[in-house]
């Protein structure tokens, strides 16, 4: 796993996100925005448009997915999503080589299986789409399979499409109390996908959303899984986390963003300015995940904590100490270093 590089904040903002290093000093903070969106549902997906934020979310409507256009002030107006072939959920959008495509989960009554499908959008707003096709037979499981789904489709810098999705190992003895894992599938045309080896994240992380996908600079926000339990065996309240990567495949250890006062899951968002992201997520309940809970959609801002001011949601830490010239000793050798502490094996003189 990779950790954040020790860099001054000004340099971080100038060059983007930090890469691998042994010392984690860059912290992120999530602060709820003072808006009341008036939307219920789960698995939101946001698309930034010239008119505002188009927010899709799974809800009890005929199409399976409701959609609204939201202003910066948080006023949301319902729109209509036209689907054919049955209801859809976990709706997401990515720009394939042939144009925008919708990706979603759907239950096939003929096979009694749930699977991830994709379809070409009829219009640029993706409020209707054409014939849906199965992305991969590996992204098809029994209808009642739990700890599976919530696909996130993202366009890679080279134009390919990758889908991140929640899975778990087949054996109930694997994964401990947090069986959920993040897998990924890759496609050159955005239609047919093949599974990539290994896991992107293990240890019970779910609901992944890629916020930035640039060469050498990736950002992901996610939740911890409803399958995770506390030391006493009780189910944990879901929280939001953030991670970074240099290639979208190997990710740093996720950093917690929220408290356990209320369940938070299914984050989505986009970058507003360098290292500042607008986030939408589902919130509800004061305990563990409950499928009967009515979740509401919240909006928040995520940024590097050193630049954030206040906030009652985020987790912050004391900024790293400034480096300075120090003298260190190793045996009979005396040497000066520009650092906050002596390297391993050396003692401060």
C-alpha positions in Angstrom: 0.0 0.0 0.0 1.1 3.6 -0.6 0.9 6.5 1.7 0.9 10.3 1.2 4.2 12.0 0.5 5.7 14.6 2.9 5.3 17.9 1.0 4.5 21.5 1.9 0.9 22.4 1.3 1.7 25.0 -1.3 3.7 22.5 -3.3 0.9 19.9 -3.0 -1.6 22.4 -4.5 0.8 23.3 -7.3 1.5 19.7 -8.4 -1.7 17.9 -7.5 -2.0 15.0 -5.1 1.0 13.4 -3.3 2.4 10.1 -4.4 3.9 7.2 -2.4 5.9 7.8 0.8 6.4 6.3 4.2 4.8 9.2 6.2 1.1 10.1 6.0 0.9 13.9 6.6 -1.8 15.0 4.2 -5.3 14.7 5.7 -8.6 15.2 4.1 -11.8 16.7 5.6 -15.4 16.4 4.7 -17.8 19.2 5.8 -21.6 19.1 5.2 -22.9 21.9 3.1 -25.7 24.1 4.6 -28.3 23.0 2.0 -31.5 20.9 2.2 -31.9 19.0 -1.0 -35.2 17.3 -0.3 -34.2 14.1 -2.0 -34.5 10.5 -0.7 -33.0 7.4 -2.0 -29.6 5.7 -2.1 -26.7 5.1 -4.6 -26.6 8.6 -5.9 -24.6 9.5 -9.0 -23.9 13.2 -9.9 -23.2 14.6 -13.4 -22.0 18.3 -13.4 -23.7 20.2 -16.2 -24.0 23.8 -17.3 -27.4 24.0 -15.6 -26.3 22.5 -12.3 -25.8 19.1 -10.8 -27.9 16.3 -12.3 -28.3 13.8 -9.4 -29.5 10.2 -10.2 -30.4 8.0 -7.3 -32.1 4.6 -6.7 -35.6 5.3 -5.4 -39.0 3.7 -5.3 -40.2 5.1 -8.7 -41.3 3.2 -11.8 -37.9 3.6 -13.5 -36.1 2.4 -10.4 -34.0 5.5 -10.5 -35.1 9.1 -9.8 -33.3 12.1 -11.1 -33.2 15.8 -10.2 -31.3 18.9 -11.3 -29.9 20.8 -8.3 -28.5 24.3 -8.2 -25.6 25.5 -6.1 -28.0 26.8 -3.6 -29.4 23.3 -3.1 -32.7 23.7 -4.9 -33.5 20.5 -6.7 -36.1 20.0 -9.5 -37.3 16.6 -10.6 -36.5 15.4 -14.1 -37.7 12.3 -16.0 -35.5 9.2 -16.7 -37.0 7.1 -19.5 -36.0 3.4 -19.4 -37.2 0.3 -21.2 -36.8 -3.3 -20.3 -37.4 -3.0 -16.6 -36.3 -0.8 -13.7 -32.6 0.1 -13.1 -30.6 1.0 -10.0 -27.0 2.2 -9.2 -27.1 4.4 -12.3 -23.8 5.8 -13.5 -22.4 7.4 -16.7 -19.1 7.3 -18.5 -17.9 8.7 -21.9 -16.8 5.7 -24.0 -15.1 6.0 -27.4 -18.5 5.9 -29.1 -20.0 8.5 -26.8 -21.8 8.6 -23.4 -23.1 5.4 -22.0 -25.3 4.6 -19.0 -24.2 1.8 -16.7 -26.6 0.3 -14.2 -27.7 -2.8 -12.3 -30.9 -4.6 -13.4 -32.6 -7.9 -12.4 -33.4 -10.2 -15.4 -36.7 -12.0 -14.6 -35.9 -14.7 -17.1 -32.7 -15.8 -15.3 -33.6 -14.5 -11.8 -30.2 -12.9 -11.7 -28.9 -9.3 -11.1 -26.3 -8.0 -13.4 -24.5 -4.9 -14.6 -25.6 -3.7 -18.0 -24.7 -0.7 -20.2 -26.5 1.2 -23.0 -25.7 4.0 -25.3 -27.4 7.3 -24.2 -29.9 8.7 -26.6 -29.0 12.2 -25.6 -26.0 13.9 -24.0 -27.9 14.2 -20.7 -28.4 10.4 -20.5 -32.0 10.8 -19.5 -32.9 8.0 -21.9 -30.9 5.2 -23.4 -31.0 2.5 -26.1 -30.8 -1.3 -25.9 -29.0 -2.6 -22.8 -26.3 -5.2 -23.1 -24.6 -7.3 -20.4 -21.2 -6.0 -19.5 -19.7 -9.3 -18.5 -21.0 -12.7 -17.4 -18.7 -12.3 -14.4 -20.8 -9.2 -13.4 -23.9 -11.4 -13.1 -25.0 -13.1 -9.8 -28.1 -14.5 -8.2 -30.8 -11.9 -7.5 -30.5 -12.2 -3.7 -26.7 -12.1 -3.5 -25.7 -9.5 -0.9 -22.5 -7.5 -0.6 -22.4 -7.1 -4.4 -22.9 -4.3 -7.0 -22.9 -0.5 -6.8 -20.8 -0.3 -10.0 -18.8 2.9 -10.7 -17.8 3.4 -14.4 -14.9 5.8 -15.1 -13.1 6.8 -18.2 -9.3 6.2 -18.0 -6.8 8.8 -19.3 -6.2 6.5 -22.3 -9.9 6.4 -23.2 -10.7 2.9 -21.8 -13.6 2.4 -19.4 -13.1 0.7 -16.0 -15.9 -0.4 -13.7 -15.2 -0.7 -10.0 -17.7 -2.9 -8.2 -18.3 -4.5 -4.8 -17.8 -8.3 -4.6 -16.7 -10.8 -2.0 -14.9 -14.1 -2.0 -17.1 -17.1 -2.4 -16.0 -18.8 0.8 -17.8 -17.5 3.9 -14.6 -18.2 5.9 -12.7 -15.6 3.9 -12.8 -11.9 4.5 -13.5 -12.1 8.3 -16.2 -9.7 9.5 -15.6 -7.4 6.5 -16.1 -9.7 3.5 -16.7 -7.0 0.9 -13.9 -6.2 -1.6 -13.6 -3.8 -4.5 -12.9 -5.5 -7.9 -12.4 -3.9 -11.3 -13.2 -4.7 -14.9 -11.7 -3.1 -18.0 -13.0 -2.4 -21.5 -11.7 -0.8 -24.7 -15.1 0.0 -26.2 -17.1 0.5 -23.0 -19.3 -2.4 -23.9 -17.5 -5.7 -23.3 -15.5 -6.0 -20.1 -12.9 -8.4 -18.7 -12.0 -8.7 -15.0 -8.6 -7.3 -13.9 -6.6 -9.5 -11.5 -6.5 -9.0 -7.8 -8.6 -6.6 -5.6 -8.5 -2.9 -5.7 -9.3 -2.7 -2.0 -9.9 -5.4 0.7 -11.1 -5.2 4.2 -14.8 -4.3 3.8 -14.8 -1.2 1.6 -17.8 -0.6 -0.7 -19.6 2.0 -2.8 -16.4 3.3 -4.5 -16.5 6.5 -6.5 -13.6 7.8 -8.6 -13.3 11.5 -8.1 -10.2 12.0 -10.2 -8.6 9.8 -12.8 -5.4 11.4 -14.2 -2.0 9.9 -15.0 -0.3 9.5 -11.6 -3.2 11.2 -9.7 -6.3 9.3 -8.7 -8.7 10.0 -5.9 -11.5 7.6 -4.6 -14.2 8.1 -2.0 -16.0 5.1 -0.5 -17.8 3.7 2.5 -17.0 0.8 4.8 -19.2 -2.2 4.3 -22.4 -3.2 6.2 -20.7 -6.6 6.7 -18.1 -5.1 9.1 -18.7 -5.7 12.8 -17.2 -4.2 16.0 -15.1 -6.0 18.5 -18.3 -7.1 20.3 -19.8 -8.5 17.1 -22.3 -5.6 16.6 -22.7 -4.2 13.1 -20.8 -1.0 12.5 -22.3 2.3 11.5 -21.1 3.0 7.9 -18.6 5.8 7.5 -17.0 7.5 4.5 -13.3 7.2 3.5 -10.9 8.6 1.0 -7.9 7.0 -0.8 -5.4 7.9 -3.5 -3.5 6.0 -6.2 -1.0 6.6 -8.9 -2.6 4.1 -11.4 -6.2 3.4 -10.3 -5.2 -0.2 -9.4 -3.1 -0.1 -6.2 -4.7 2.2 -3.6 -3.4 3.7 -0.3 -4.9 2.7 3.0 -8.3 4.5 3.2 -8.5 7.5 5.5 -11.7 8.0 7.5 -13.7 11.2 6.8 -16.8 11.0 9.0 -18.0 10.1 12.5 -20.4 7.4 13.6 -23.3 9.6 14.6 -25.3 8.5 11.5 -24.9 6.1 8.7 -23.2 7.5 5.6 -22.8 5.5 2.4 -22.9 5.6 -1.5 -20.8 8.7 -2.1 -20.5 10.4 -5.5 -18.9 13.7 -6.6 -16.6 15.7 -8.8 -13.7 18.1 -8.5 -14.7 21.7 -8.1 -11.2 23.2 -8.0 -7.7 21.7 -7.3 -8.1 19.3 -4.4 -11.7 20.5 -3.6 -14.5 18.1 -4.3 -18.3 18.4 -4.2 -19.8 15.2 -2.7 -23.3 13.8 -2.5 -24.0 10.8 -0.3 -26.9 8.8 1.3 -27.4 9.3 5.0 -29.8 7.6 7.4 -30.2 5.8 10.7 -28.3 6.1 13.9 -27.1 2.5 13.9 -26.0 -0.2 11.5 -27.2 -0.6 7.9 -30.9 -1.3 7.7 -32.5 -2.0 4.3 -35.8 -0.6 5.6 -34.2 2.8 6.4 -35.4 5.7 4.3 -32.1 7.4 3.3 -31.8 11.1 2.4 -29.3 12.6 0.0 -26.8 15.0 1.5 -24.2 17.3 0.0 -20.8 18.1 1.4 -17.4 19.5 0.4 -14.2 17.5 0.7 -10.8 19.1 0.7 -7.3 18.8 2.1 -7.8 19.5 5.8 -4.9 22.0 6.1 -7.0 24.3 3.8 -10.3 23.6 5.5 -11.9 25.9 8.1 -14.1 24.3 10.7 -16.8 21.7 10.0 -18.6 19.3 12.2 -18.2 16.2 10.1 -14.6 15.9 9.1 -11.7 14.3 10.9 -8.6 16.5 11.0 -5.2 16.2 12.4 -2.4 18.6 13.5 -0.4 19.7 10.4 3.0 18.1 10.0 5.9 19.9 11.7 8.1 22.0 9.4 11.4 20.5 8.4 14.7 22.1 9.6 18.4 21.3 9.7 19.2 18.8 12.5 22.4 17.0 13.4 22.3 13.2 13.8 24.8 10.6 15.0 25.3 7.0 13.9 28.2 5.4 15.6 31.2 7.7 15.0 29.5 9.4 12.0 28.0 12.8 12.5 25.7 14.2 9.7 23.2 17.0 9.1 19.7 16.2 7.7 16.9 18.5 6.6 14.0 16.8 8.3 11.8 16.7 11.5 13.6 13.7 12.9 16.7 11.6 12.4 16.5 8.6 10.0 16.1 5.1 11.3 19.4 4.0 13.0 20.5 7.6 13.7 20.1 9.6 16.9 19.7 13.3 17.3 22.9 15.0 18.7 
